[in-house]
C-alpha cells in the first residue's frame, strides 16, 4: 500500500514483490493526461491490488536522499472516491 497525503514531506510505504520499503519523501504529481485531476497532489491514497490497467498516471517521488523514484499509480482514490483500479510499480531513477 502507498499512502501519500497533503503533498510534502511524507512517509512512503510501498510493497513490491513482497518487499516493503519505507522512504521519507517529498511528493509531486505529474498528470499523464487530462483524466488525472489537477488536485491529485492534495490527497492521494494508493493501494496495491488486482485490476485491469487504466490510464498512465504517475507520481514522481524525490527522497530526502535526493534520489528520484517514479510510482505507477493503480487503485487511485481521492477522498474515498475510486478513480482508477491499477497496481503499483516503483522505479528508481539513477
Secondary structure, DSSP 8 states (H G I E B T S, - for coil): -EEEESSSEEEEEEEETTEEEEEEEEEEEE-SSTTS-GGGGTEEEE--------S--EEEEEETTS-EEEEE--SEEETTEEEE----EEEEE-
